[in-house]
Amino acid sequence: MAVFTDLNLDGDAPVRARPELGEWGPVAVDSTAVKKRHRIYAVAAFVIALGILAVSMTFWYRAVMGY
């Protein structure tokens, strides 16, 4: 089972909806590797934000309760 889904966005799209193709591939379209890295960055940013939120909520709870 693959970790990532198929990132080929051209699949069944009509020709008029596909990005302009250059000599080596689409022009101004991120590569599959970049898309995978961005997915990992997004998950990492979410986890970090959730951790910061949990720490700040714990801090404020303890401050209000007087611990």
Stockholm file with secondary structure:
# STOCKHOLM 1.0

chainA/1-67         MAVFTDLNLDGDAPVRARPELGEWGPVAVDSTAVKKRHRIYAVAAFVIALGILAVSMTFWYRAVMGY
#=GR chainA/1-67 SS CCSSCCCCTTTTCCGGGSCCBCSSSBTTCCCHHHHHHHHHHHHHHHHHHHHHHHHHHHHHHHHHHTC
#=GC SS_cons        CCSSCCCCTTTTCCGGGSCCBCSSSBTTCCCHHHHHHHHHHHHHHHHHHHHHHHHHHHHHHHHHHTC
//
